[in-house]
Amino acid sequence: MFNAGKVDYEVGGNVDATCFGGVAAVHRLVSKLGLAEQIDTDLGLLKVHLPYHESDHVLNMAYNVLCGGTRLEDIERLRHDTAFMNALGAELIPDPTTAGDFCRRFTGGDVETLMEAINAVRPRLWAGRGRELLGPIAYVDVDGTIAPTCGEHKAGMDISYSAQFAVMCSAAG
């Protein structure tokens, strides 16, 4: 079944690839929505922003999870992935110890503030989308009928409340 087809090899000096290509699209959406700016405006955990802002830390951890990371230490592999860094347009991202220090600054109120900052940009996400993307608002079951039958393997078959095999029929409106 396998055939040896013609293969062309090309060697290039400037090849930069990552298995996390989707992070560039997510980061572009974050930038377009102004999420980073909203986080920096609303969340005030850092006294000095040298070199990172609150959004740098939050997005760093979110992108770590997006790229399969399960703990802060997984950020280290992303810091050394030049294609990942180029996809984000970043020269530097917070290391795991800095990310841990940032996490320890959070209080319960800060978590709510971060959630509100994210919710504040949500209307911008849906503003340009049509109602048809949301699908139907609700289905209302206006009629239900239990029809006894003898066919145990018939499509839609189930056992009714009265312990008989029945087909459950309903009309949705």
KEKOL-724008 format. One line per field, with one value per residue: chain; x, y, z of N, C-alpha, C in turn. Coordinates in Angstrom, 2 decimals, padded with zeros to 5 digits. Layout:
# residues N
chaine: c(A; ...)
nx: c(X; ...)
ny: c(Y; ...)
nz: c(Z; ...)
cax: c(X; ...)
cay: c(Y; ...)
caz: c(Z; ...)
cx: c(X; ...)
cy: c(Y; ...)
cz: c(Z; ...)
END
This chain:
# residues 173
chaine: c(A; A; A; A; A; A; A; A; A; A; A; A; A; A; A; A; A; A; A; A; A; A; A; A; A; A; A; A; A; A; A; A; A; A; A; A; A; A; A; A; A; A; A; A; A; A; A; A; A; A; A; A; A; A; A; A; A; A; A; A; A; A; A; A; A; A; A; A; A; A; A; A; A; A; A; A; A; A; A; A; A; A; A; A; A; A; A; A; A; A; A; A; A; A; A; A; A; A; A; A; A; A; A; A; A; A; A; A; A; A; A; A; A; A; A; A; A; A; A; A; A; A; A; A; A; A; A; A; A; A; A; A; A; A; A; A; A; A; A; A; A; A; A; A; A; A; A; A; A; A; A; A; A; A; A; A; A; A; A; A; A; A; A; A; A; A; A; A; A; A; A; A; A)
nx: c(000.81; 002.07; 003.83; 006.83; 007.18; 008.20; 010.46; 011.29; 013.87; 014.55; 016.79; 016.88; 018.13; 016.73; 014.58; 011.83; 009.79; 006.89; 004.96; 002.86; 001.17; -001.43; -001.53; -000.77; -003.00; -004.86; -003.59; -003.68; -006.44; -006.84; -005.37; -006.80; -009.27; -008.55; -007.97; -005.62; -004.99; -007.28; -007.02; -004.65; -005.55; -007.59; -006.61; -004.55; -001.88; 000.89; 003.48; 005.52; 006.21; 008.33; 009.98; 007.44; 003.83; 000.61; -001.05; 000.81; 001.67; -000.76; -001.61; 000.61; 000.39; -002.09; -001.57; 000.32; -001.22; -002.88; -001.04; -000.62; 000.56; 000.73; 001.54; 003.30; 006.03; 006.16; 006.22; 008.81; 009.72; 008.43; 009.62; 011.99; 011.35; 011.73; 010.11; 007.56; 007.85; 008.26; 005.80; 004.19; 005.29; 007.12; 009.92; 010.70; 009.35; 007.66; 009.44; 009.03; 009.37; 008.93; 006.32; 005.09; 005.49; 003.87; 001.36; 001.06; 000.40; -002.28; -005.56; -008.83; -010.56; -009.06; -009.12; -011.80; -011.80; -010.14; -011.75; -013.90; -012.65; -012.09; -014.72; -015.56; -014.58; -015.88; -018.41; -017.39; -016.35; -018.61; -020.00; -019.74; -020.73; -023.25; -026.65; -027.32; -025.17; -025.39; -027.33; -030.44; -032.52; -034.08; -035.62; -038.91; -040.78; -043.75; -045.59; -046.01; -045.90; -046.47; -046.01; -046.94; -045.15; -044.04; -041.53; -038.42; -035.95; -036.32; -035.74; -035.37; -036.52; -037.47; -037.89; -040.95; -042.53; -044.36; -043.24; -043.26; -042.25; -041.73; -042.13; -040.88; -042.34; -042.17; -043.09; -041.36; -041.29)
ny: c(-001.20; 001.17; 003.53; 004.59; 007.74; 010.67; 012.71; 015.89; 017.65; 020.46; 022.73; 025.15; 028.04; 029.67; 028.50; 028.32; 026.89; 025.82; 023.71; 024.92; 026.58; 027.68; 029.48; 031.97; 032.90; 033.07; 034.99; 037.15; 037.62; 038.30; 040.67; 042.22; 042.49; 044.00; 042.97; 042.68; 045.35; 045.99; 044.29; 045.33; 047.87; 047.40; 045.57; 045.90; 044.85; 045.00; 047.16; 048.36; 048.36; 046.79; 044.46; 043.66; 043.74; 043.38; 042.02; 040.64; 038.59; 037.23; 036.46; 034.96; 032.72; 031.75; 031.14; 029.20; 027.08; 026.75; 025.72; 023.19; 023.06; 022.13; 023.01; 025.66; 025.38; 024.47; 026.65; 027.27; 025.73; 027.02; 029.49; 029.04; 028.39; 029.58; 030.03; 030.10; 032.36; 034.28; 034.13; 035.39; 037.84; 038.50; 039.38; 038.50; 036.52; 036.10; 034.13; 030.87; 031.20; 033.91; 034.05; 032.51; 034.16; 036.28; 035.03; 034.59; 037.08; 037.48; 038.05; 037.05; 039.04; 040.12; 038.10; 038.17; 040.74; 040.32; 038.50; 040.17; 042.02; 040.41; 039.76; 042.28; 042.74; 040.88; 041.59; 042.94; 040.87; 039.49; 041.44; 041.84; 039.51; 037.47; 036.74; 034.23; 032.60; 031.88; 029.98; 028.20; 029.71; 028.35; 025.15; 024.10; 021.69; 020.78; 018.77; 015.46; 012.01; 008.64; 005.73; 002.49; -000.47; -003.46; -003.93; -004.33; -003.38; -001.14; 002.09; 004.80; 003.56; 002.86; 002.17; 002.75; 004.74; 003.02; 000.55; -000.69; -001.46; 001.25; 003.83; 006.98; 009.89; 013.19; 016.53; 019.32; 022.82)
nz: c(000.00; 000.50; -001.33; -002.90; -003.42; -005.29; -003.60; -002.52; -001.10; 000.83; 002.10; 004.48; 006.06; 007.80; 009.27; 011.31; 013.49; 015.31; 017.47; 018.54; 017.01; 016.99; 019.06; 018.17; 016.76; 018.84; 020.43; 018.71; 018.65; 021.36; 021.43; 019.56; 020.83; 023.00; 025.47; 027.03; 027.67; 029.15; 031.36; 032.45; 033.15; 035.04; 036.99; 039.62; 040.75; 040.71; 041.76; 040.38; 036.95; 035.61; 033.87; 033.26; 032.90; 034.52; 032.71; 031.15; 032.83; 033.38; 030.78; 030.04; 031.74; 030.89; 028.19; 028.59; 029.61; 027.38; 025.61; 026.53; 029.02; 032.46; 034.87; 036.58; 036.08; 033.50; 031.90; 031.37; 029.16; 027.10; 027.11; 025.85; 023.30; 020.32; 018.08; 019.22; 020.85; 018.85; 017.55; 019.38; 019.39; 021.31; 023.25; 025.67; 028.28; 031.43; 033.83; 035.44; 038.29; 038.68; 037.78; 039.75; 041.99; 041.22; 041.30; 044.03; 044.96; 044.60; 045.87; 047.01; 046.11; 044.04; 042.16; 041.43; 040.30; 038.08; 036.67; 036.10; 034.42; 032.23; 031.52; 030.78; 028.21; 026.75; 025.44; 023.19; 021.75; 020.86; 019.51; 016.71; 015.73; 014.28; 015.21; 014.41; 014.95; 017.55; 017.67; 018.26; 020.75; 022.69; 023.19; 023.39; 024.86; 023.75; 023.58; 024.63; 024.14; 025.03; 023.42; 023.47; 022.44; 020.70; 019.75; 020.85; 019.99; 018.51; 017.10; 019.31; 021.42; 024.77; 028.28; 029.79; 032.43; 033.41; 033.20; 030.66; 027.30; 025.21; 022.77; 022.99; 022.15; 021.04; 020.29; 019.27; 019.67)
cax: c(000.00; 002.94; 004.62; 007.92; 007.01; 009.31; 010.61; 012.22; 014.37; 015.03; 017.42; 016.87; 018.78; 015.86; 013.37; 011.39; 008.48; 006.44; 003.74; 001.85; 000.82; -002.70; -001.38; -000.69; -004.38; -005.46; -002.98; -004.22; -007.79; -006.66; -004.93; -007.89; -010.31; -008.04; -008.00; -004.42; -005.15; -008.33; -006.44; -003.70; -006.31; -008.41; -005.91; -003.37; -001.11; 002.31; 003.79; 006.41; 006.05; 009.63; 009.49; 006.14; 002.57; -000.28; -001.52; 001.89; 001.63; -002.01; -001.58; 001.66; -000.15; -003.16; -000.95; 000.97; -002.28; -003.29; 000.01; -000.50; 001.21; -000.13; 002.08; 004.09; 007.35; 006.05; 006.49; 010.23; 009.90; 007.93; 010.58; 013.10; 010.79; 011.84; 008.95; 006.48; 008.10; 008.04; 004.36; 003.61; 005.98; 007.71; 011.36; 010.88; 008.13; 008.02; 009.86; 008.13; 009.45; 008.26; 004.89; 004.67; 005.44; 002.68; 000.18; 000.94; -000.12; -003.73; -006.54; -010.13; -011.07; -008.30; -009.63; -013.05; -011.44; -009.66; -012.91; -014.67; -011.88; -012.34; -016.12; -015.74; -014.28; -016.73; -019.34; -016.66; -016.19; -019.86; -020.64; -019.76; -021.24; -024.69; -027.46; -027.37; -024.09; -025.79; -028.25; -031.76; -032.51; -034.59; -036.61; -039.98; -041.50; -045.16; -046.44; -045.28; -046.76; -045.82; -046.71; -046.46; -044.77; -043.45; -040.17; -037.45; -034.77; -036.76; -035.08; -036.11; -037.16; -037.07; -038.90; -041.74; -042.73; -045.22; -042.42; -043.51; -041.46; -042.51; -041.41; -041.17; -042.50; -042.47; -042.99; -040.72; -041.69)
cay: c(000.00; 002.33; 003.73; 005.55; 008.84; 011.60; 013.58; 016.99; 018.19; 021.83; 023.11; 026.59; 028.46; 030.46; 027.75; 028.53; 026.24; 025.42; 022.92; 025.74; 027.62; 028.31; 030.54; 033.25; 033.33; 033.46; 036.25; 038.20; 037.92; 039.01; 042.03; 042.92; 042.79; 044.92; 042.29; 043.00; 046.72; 045.96; 043.67; 046.29; 048.98; 047.00; 044.76; 046.64; 044.05; 045.34; 048.56; 048.80; 047.53; 046.60; 044.87; 043.07; 044.26; 042.32; 041.23; 039.75; 037.43; 036.50; 035.83; 033.95; 031.50; 031.24; 030.53; 027.97; 026.06; 026.54; 024.93; 021.89; 023.13; 021.78; 023.66; 026.84; 024.99; 024.23; 027.91; 027.30; 025.21; 028.03; 030.60; 028.67; 028.08; 030.86; 030.21; 030.51; 033.75; 035.10; 034.17; 036.36; 039.12; 038.74; 039.17; 037.90; 036.26; 035.81; 032.75; 030.23; 031.75; 035.22; 033.75; 032.07; 035.35; 037.02; 034.30; 034.76; 038.42; 037.51; 037.82; 036.69; 040.21; 040.28; 037.10; 038.74; 041.86; 039.74; 037.96; 041.31; 042.57; 039.51; 039.93; 043.61; 042.70; 039.88; 042.16; 043.26; 039.62; 039.10; 042.58; 041.67; 038.19; 037.41; 035.94; 032.86; 031.81; 031.44; 028.86; 028.46; 030.15; 027.27; 024.23; 023.90; 020.44; 021.16; 017.59; 014.22; 010.84; 007.35; 004.76; 001.12; -001.22; -004.78; -003.99; -003.90; -002.78; -000.05; 003.37; 005.64; 002.68; 002.98; 001.62; 003.86; 004.76; 001.89; -000.64; -001.32; -000.92; 002.28; 004.84; 008.29; 010.83; 014.56; 017.56; 020.52; 024.04)
caz: c(000.00; 000.53; -002.54; -002.75; -004.37; -005.42; -002.44; -002.69; 000.17; 000.74; 003.35; 004.66; 007.30; 008.66; 009.56; 012.68; 013.58; 016.64; 017.46; 019.19; 016.04; 017.30; 020.06; 017.45; 016.48; 020.12; 020.85; 017.83; 019.15; 022.63; 021.10; 018.88; 021.82; 024.02; 026.76; 027.82; 028.20; 030.16; 032.55; 033.04; 033.72; 036.18; 037.98; 040.08; 041.70; 040.67; 042.04; 039.31; 035.76; 034.97; 032.56; 032.98; 033.40; 035.00; 031.57; 030.72; 033.71; 033.18; 029.46; 030.08; 032.34; 030.04; 027.01; 029.05; 029.64; 025.99; 024.95; 027.18; 030.32; 033.58; 036.07; 036.25; 035.58; 032.06; 031.21; 031.00; 027.81; 026.16; 027.09; 024.97; 021.98; 019.60; 017.21; 020.12; 021.22; 017.66; 017.30; 020.32; 019.27; 022.63; 023.44; 026.97; 029.04; 032.82; 034.11; 036.40; 039.64; 038.64; 037.67; 041.08; 042.83; 040.80; 041.79; 045.48; 045.25; 044.41; 046.93; 046.43; 045.39; 042.80; 041.21; 040.91; 039.43; 036.83; 035.97; 035.58; 033.30; 031.09; 031.14; 030.19; 026.77; 026.11; 024.45; 021.96; 021.02; 020.22; 018.84; 015.27; 015.36; 014.05; 016.13; 013.91; 015.54; 018.88; 017.54; 018.85; 022.13; 023.54; 022.67; 024.35; 024.61; 023.87; 023.61; 024.86; 024.05; 025.21; 022.57; 023.74; 021.25; 020.97; 019.21; 021.85; 019.37; 017.65; 017.39; 020.25; 022.40; 026.17; 029.18; 030.32; 033.87; 033.78; 032.95; 029.37; 026.21; 024.54; 022.01; 023.53; 021.05; 021.47; 019.24; 019.81; 018.97)
cx: c(000.85; 003.74; 005.71; 007.75; 008.24; 009.32; 011.64; 012.60; 014.89; 015.58; 017.44; 017.46; 017.86; 014.53; 013.05; 009.98; 008.18; 005.19; 002.60; 001.39; -000.47; -002.61; -001.29; -002.09; -005.07; -004.90; -003.48; -005.62; -007.72; -006.28; -006.06; -008.99; -009.86; -008.04; -006.80; -004.54; -006.19; -007.80; -005.49; -004.42; -006.99; -007.64; -004.62; -002.58; 000.36; 002.51; 004.62; 006.27; 007.37; 009.97; 008.05; 004.98; 001.72; -000.74; -000.45; 001.88; 000.39; -002.00; -000.51; 001.14; -001.26; -002.58; -000.21; -000.04; -002.73; -002.30; 000.29; 000.20; 000.24; 000.37; 002.96; 005.45; 007.34; 006.27; 007.92; 010.44; 009.44; 008.92; 011.73; 012.64; 010.74; 010.65; 007.74; 006.64; 007.85; 006.55; 003.66; 004.22; 006.66; 009.21; 011.62; 009.52; 008.55; 008.41; 008.94; 008.19; 008.78; 006.75; 004.33; 004.54; 004.19; 001.42; -000.03; 000.40; -001.65; -004.48; -007.84; -010.72; -010.36; -008.74; -010.93; -012.78; -010.96; -010.82; -013.75; -013.97; -012.09; -013.77; -016.37; -015.47; -015.15; -017.74; -018.66; -016.49; -017.45; -020.52; -020.75; -020.34; -022.75; -025.39; -027.50; -026.26; -024.46; -026.71; -029.59; -031.64; -032.97; -035.51; -037.65; -040.72; -042.97; -046.09; -045.57; -046.24; -045.93; -046.64; -046.16; -046.17; -044.17; -041.99; -039.15; -036.27; -035.13; -036.05; -035.96; -036.78; -036.59; -038.14; -039.61; -041.87; -043.59; -044.56; -042.79; -042.61; -042.30; -041.55; -041.83; -041.21; -042.77; -042.32; -042.42; -041.14; -040.81)
cy: c(001.26; 002.37; 004.75; 006.62; 009.72; 012.54; 014.64; 017.52; 019.59; 022.21; 024.63; 026.95; 029.16; 029.75; 027.91; 027.97; 025.87; 024.57; 023.69; 026.88; 028.35; 029.44; 031.91; 033.78; 033.79; 034.81; 037.42; 038.60; 038.70; 040.47; 042.84; 043.33; 043.80; 044.29; 042.64; 044.39; 046.75; 045.36; 044.65; 047.45; 048.59; 046.33; 045.46; 045.89; 044.46; 046.84; 049.15; 047.83; 047.44; 045.12; 044.44; 043.86; 043.08; 041.42; 040.27; 038.46; 036.58; 035.77; 034.75; 032.64; 030.90; 030.56; 029.26; 026.83; 025.72; 025.65; 023.62; 021.90; 022.82; 022.39; 024.83; 026.49; 024.75; 025.51; 027.94; 026.78; 026.22; 029.19; 030.32; 028.25; 029.39; 031.10; 030.65; 031.98; 034.69; 035.21; 035.18; 037.75; 039.50; 038.49; 038.38; 037.65; 035.89; 034.35; 032.17; 030.82; 033.12; 035.03; 033.31; 033.24; 036.17; 036.35; 034.52; 036.14; 038.48; 037.29; 037.40; 037.84; 040.44; 039.28; 037.61; 039.91; 041.37; 039.19; 039.08; 041.97; 041.72; 039.67; 041.27; 043.61; 041.71; 040.47; 042.55; 042.01; 039.29; 040.22; 042.38; 040.35; 038.23; 036.50; 034.47; 031.99; 031.25; 030.22; 029.19; 028.83; 029.02; 026.37; 024.03; 022.63; 020.72; 019.97; 016.37; 013.06; 009.60; 006.34; 003.38; 000.39; -002.55; -004.85; -003.43; -003.15; -001.63; 001.25; 004.21; 004.86; 002.93; 002.32; 002.79; 003.76; 003.58; 000.55; -001.38; -000.68; 000.08; 003.18; 006.18; 009.28; 012.21; 015.48; 018.79; 021.72; 025.18)
cz: c(000.00; -000.76; -002.25; -003.82; -004.39; -004.21; -002.78; -001.32; -000.08; 002.10; 003.41; 006.00; 008.27; 008.92; 011.04; 012.78; 015.02; 016.50; 018.12; 018.29; 016.34; 018.30; 019.39; 017.15; 017.75; 020.57; 019.98; 018.28; 020.45; 022.37; 020.47; 019.85; 022.86; 025.40; 027.63; 028.44; 029.31; 031.46; 033.24; 033.71; 035.03; 037.33; 038.40; 041.14; 041.79; 040.92; 040.91; 038.15; 034.99; 034.93; 032.32; 033.57; 033.87; 033.85; 031.06; 031.55; 033.46; 031.84; 029.38; 030.65; 031.50; 028.80; 027.39; 029.08; 028.22; 025.25; 025.68; 028.51; 031.44; 034.89; 035.63; 035.67; 034.07; 031.24; 030.68; 029.58; 026.77; 026.03; 026.13; 023.57; 021.19; 018.68; 018.02; 020.48; 020.04; 017.33; 018.19; 020.17; 020.57; 022.61; 024.71; 027.58; 030.46; 033.02; 035.19; 037.81; 039.73; 038.55; 039.02; 042.05; 042.51; 041.36; 043.28; 045.86; 045.20; 045.71; 046.24; 045.61; 044.07; 041.74; 040.60; 039.98; 038.08; 036.02; 035.37; 034.39; 032.04; 030.60; 030.46; 028.69; 026.03; 025.13; 023.13; 021.10; 020.23; 019.43; 017.33; 014.81; 015.21; 015.05; 015.70; 014.48; 016.90; 018.83; 018.17; 020.32; 023.05; 022.73; 023.76; 023.95; 024.85; 023.94; 023.85; 024.86; 024.27; 024.42; 022.82; 022.42; 021.66; 020.53; 020.18; 021.25; 018.42; 018.07; 018.30; 021.37; 023.79; 027.02; 029.84; 031.84; 034.33; 033.43; 031.68; 028.33; 025.45; 023.75; 022.57; 022.37; 021.62; 020.28; 019.88; 019.00; 019.35)
END
